Amino acid sequence: MRTSSLNKSGKKSKVNSEKDEVKRGHRSHSRGRISVVGIGPGALDQMTEKARKEIETADVVVGYKTYVTLIQSIIKPTAEVFSGVMGKEVDRAEIALKKALENKRVAVISSGDPGVYGMAGLVLEVADREKAEVPVEVVPGVTAATAAAAKLGAPLVTDFAVISLSDILTPWSLIEKRLKAAAESDFVIVLYNPQSQGRKEPLAKAYEILLKHRSPNTPVGIVRQAGRKGEETVVSTLKDLLICEVDMATTIIVGNSTTRVVNRRMVTPRGYEL
């Protein structure tokens, strides 16, 4: 297995210094293809058969280093692997396109589902920008929301909203607007990317918004490392949210006005008469 890393410097990856070569490839009929693969929460037994096959047969695997590590055991020995850090997603999409234009079978890795805060949209955008006629297939996976919900019980049985608290790509003013709308509308709310060591303010602000529209006793589920080693699950209440251990690998599910705790598990009734 040949492994390459995308470094943390501001330097562009090799693909950007070879634009002419890539553009020449556009003129040929490439047999290469890209599969943007959702690996689910991380455990191999929670990956779809289709996703596993795409990774096992790939000539090139591209992904965030943590996700690549999770699926290392099923990457074939002859595959070329490009892994890197957060913030280099565009570089990874460009490398995937370049390798596909070299007639390689490329798997771009996303955790969960690649179309939910994943790489699918970016890969399609980069291919369109370069006018590259490369087949791109999006392979779905189990999302963090549904994986966490399964651990907590059945909190997402009715309408729900998924909102990321990361303001790296979305301005906080828009996140706040969405939080207010979802809270006012009594959606069950799933929070992604709630906080990190250096970014605690968004969760505190979300907490204040939610408390204006929900009872302090609203059930809240907190799942860290869903489907991975070190998984932790807690069922608490909205009023105690900020005293719970939360990081970037945590998914939070805030119940609606009907959500309750049944035998220590969260349940949002669908509406059936019992």
N, C-alpha and C positions, 0 to 999 in steps of 0.2 A: 504494500500500500504506500503510495507516494502522498505525502502530506505537505501542504503549504499553509501558511498563516497570513492573514491580512493584518499588517501591523497597526499600532495605535497612532502612528504619526499621521500627519496630514497628507502624506504622499498617496497618490492615486495608485491603484493596483495596475499590474502589467497590462491589463486590458485597455486602459486609457492611453497608454503610450503606443498602442497598436491599432488605433482607429482605422488607419488605411487598410490594414489587413482584414479587419472585421467588415469594412464596407465592401472590399473585394469579394468577401464571402457571400454578401447579399446577392451578388449577381449569379451565383451558382445555385443549383438545386440541392440544398443540404439534406442529407439523410438523418441528420441529428435531430434531437427533440429534447424538450424540457418537461419534466414532471415536477410540479410544485407539491410536495408531499407533506401532509399533516401526520405527525407521528403520535398524536394523542398526548396524554399527560406525560408519558415518558417510559412507562413499563412496556416491554415488548409484547406482553400478552394482551395489552389494551390497544394495540395497533391493528388496523384493518389488514386483511390478507393482501389487498391491492397495494396498500402503502408499503408493506414489507417486500413484496415482489419488486416494486419499482426501485427500492433501495438496493436490494440484493443483486439486481441486474444492471445497475448504473455503472457507466464507465467513469463518471465524475460525480462526486458528492460535494455539495456546497451548503454551508450553514454556519450559524452561530456556534461557537466552540462547545458550549454546554450541551446543546442539542445533538451535535455530532458525537459527543462522548456517550450519550445515552443509547445511540444506535450503532456504536463502533463494531460490536460483535457480528453484525449482519452485513457489513460492508465488505465486498469481495476484496481479496488481497491485492489484486491488480488495479483497483480503482484509484483514481487521483482524487485527493481530498483537499478542499479549500475551506478552512475554518477561520473565524475571526471574531472580533469583539462587537458589542452593541455600538450602533452609530455608523457602521460600515455596510449597511444593507444595500445601498445603491451599488457599491463596489461588488458585492456578492451577486447581485442581479446581472451586472455587466459581465462578470466572469462566466456565469452560467450561459449567457447568450453567446459569448465568444467560443466557448467549448462546444456548444451545440452547432455552431457554424463550422466547426472543425469535424463535423459528422460524429460527435460523441453523444451518447445517451446520458443526459444530465438529470440528477435528482437534487432539487433545492429543498432543504429541510426547514419546516416550521413546526414548532410545538403546537399542540392542539389541532386546530383546523387552519390551513393556510389562508383561507378567505376571511378569517376572523382575527383581526390585528396581526395578520401574517404576511408572507412574502408574495402571495398570489397577485395582488393588484400591482405591486411594484415590478414584478417580472413582466407582466403584460404591458405596463407602461414603457419600460425600457425597450422591449421588443418593438413596440409601436414607434418610439422615438427614432430607433435605428432603421426603421422600415425593413425589419428582418422577417422573412417568411419562414419562421421556425414554428413547428407545432408546439403548443404549450398546453399541457393537461393539468388540471387542478385536482388533486387527490384528497378527498375530505378526511378529516380525523375527528376523534372525540375531543370536544372543547373543554377548556378549564371549567367553564360554567356547568356543563352537564356532568363532568367528572366529580366536581365538588358537590353538586346537587345530589348525586347518587350516594355519596358518603354521608350526607346530612339527612337523607330521607327522601322527601318528595316536595321540595319547596317551589319547583318551577312548573307545576301541573297546569297553571293558568298563565295569563299574559305576564310577560316580564320584560325588563329592559336591561341591556348590558352597557355599562359605561366605564371607560378607562379613566383613571384619575391622573394619568401621566400627561403633563402639559408640555412635553418635548415637541410634539408635532401638532398639538391642538391647543389653542389659547385657553387659559383658565376661564375667561369670561364665557366662552362657549360651553365648556364643561359644566360650569355653574348653572347656566341656562338649562342645559339638558337634565341636570340633577333635580332642579326645581320642578320642571315639567313632569318628570317621571314620578317624583314624590307626590306632587299634587294629584296625579292621575291614579294613584294607588297601585302602581305596578310593583310587583316584586322586583327588586333591583339587585343586579349582580355587579360588583365593583372589581375591576381588574387593576393591576399595578397600583395598589392603594398607598404604599409608602416604602421608602428606603431609608437608610441611615441618615442621608443628607437631605431627605425630602419628606418631611412629616406634616407640613402645613396643609396639603390638599385633603388628607383624610380628616383632619380636624375641622376644616371648612365644610366638608361633605357631611360630617356628623352634625354640625349646627343646622345645616339646611334640612337634613332628614328629621331632626327633632322638632322642627316647626310644623311638620306635616304627619308625623307618626307618633304613636304612643311610646313613651320611654321603655315600656315593657314588650315592644314588638320583638319577636324572635329574630335573632341574627345568627347565622352560621359562618364559621371561620375555618377554612381548610388551608393548611400550609403543605406544600410539596405534594399536592394531590396526585396519586398514582406513582409516586416516587419513593425512594428510600427516605425515611425520616418523616413520613406523612403524619400530620397531626390534625385532629378534628375537634372543634369546640362548638357547642350550641350555647349561646348566651342571649343577652338582650341588647337593644339599642343603647340603653343608658350606660352599659358597661363596655361598649365597643372599644373605647380608647385605652382601656386598661388591658386589653388582650394583646398577645404577641402577634404582630403583623409585619410582613416584609413584602418584597416584590414577588416572592413566590407564593403569595397568599391570595386566595379568592374569597371575597366576602359576599354573602347573600343576605340581603335585608328583606324580611317578609313584608307582606301587605297587611291590610286591616283584618284579613280572615286567617292569616297564617297562625298556626298553633303548634305546640310541642306535644307529640304523642309518643309515649314510651321513650322519651329522650331523643326523639327524632323530629325534624321539622316537617310539617305537612301543610300545604296550601290547598284547601278543598277545591275540587273541580266544580262542584255545584250539584252533585247527585244527591237525591233524597235518600237518607239512611234511616 
